[in-house]
């Protein structure tokens, strides 16, 4: 086993800015690293474009089909490839340079966005086109996702890993605020095609950032073994650690039961409040603003103890807010509930992810994070399908209220049992070395 000291020394040499502590310094500590900063701004620009497309695509599918179930199908196809390919993506992330994997994925996603923009502009788009391109985009993301999340901890020192994860959540949710605003303006002014085209252009930013960053080489002794052997090694690493299994289960429960709030927000906006595309974008923006606030709060408290307990409390709070959002018939109240739901869920995601990242090793990180992402993102398509069926069979209110109730029961059960999700000191020391 080799120490990660050389990597720490290299990161120390590229840290810029103030060394002083204080709330502001702790909140944005990961941005002091040049490479992380480049990737952060590139990812933010690209994610803003992605959210523009997400808003336009959700509204377009609902306009073309008037079917909550088919909206759920589109959500399933966009995230479903994570179920099929993420484990392979994790193995690839541990075998190849992660930066190159991400570059290839960005080129593919950019191409798919431009194709869909062209089809809409020519007036030739059909629902099956959208479904197919959703699946292809999700497939590309299933390989770049494990590479991306396992690259982030290599760009900062270990003490700033939790902050880097929180800052990454902040850029994602800040883009969730900016993207829908821009999408609402663009959709109303020029139509949906421009939203897809601008998403294609936005990939240039992250591609340039990936070309500029310097990534450390991760040595592994398993490169000569087969893909299935490496996949089994990843599962063995996770299953031998009870707390990692619990974190993976809780991540799955959170997305399976909680993420339909985003997928079916167009249905809530249109069927309950009679809003147009701009109104839906405003609702999604409020949710995103809450997420940004939640990410900032987590980033400012990344050195706090009891992250697991805090995450469980936030998950239970989100579940209650989800029920309230589902049954509300007051637009101002729904906006408030969406804001706090966004704040809670981003805290849950950041804290669970940082606990998993801190408990693994650099050489196993791609495989471990692919398993975590399989649970975290794999819960989305399955949850979307089930919630879409319930919404179509009964109502969107029933779908969200049932999901929120079940999620609250799960979180409260773990809290009542006093479940400890923190890493042990011995695991912390082991994770500071590479295999």
PyMOL commands that set and color helices and strands:
alter all, ss='L'
color gray80, all
select helices_A, chain A and resi 5-14+22-27+29-32+34-65+68-95+98-121+127-155+158-190+192-212+227-239+242-258+260-263+265-272+277-300+307-327+331-358+365-393+396-416+425-431
alter helices_A, ss='H'
color red, helices_A
select strands_A, chain A and resi 2-3+433-434
alter strands_A, ss='S'
color yellow, strands_A
deselect
rebuild
show_as cartoon
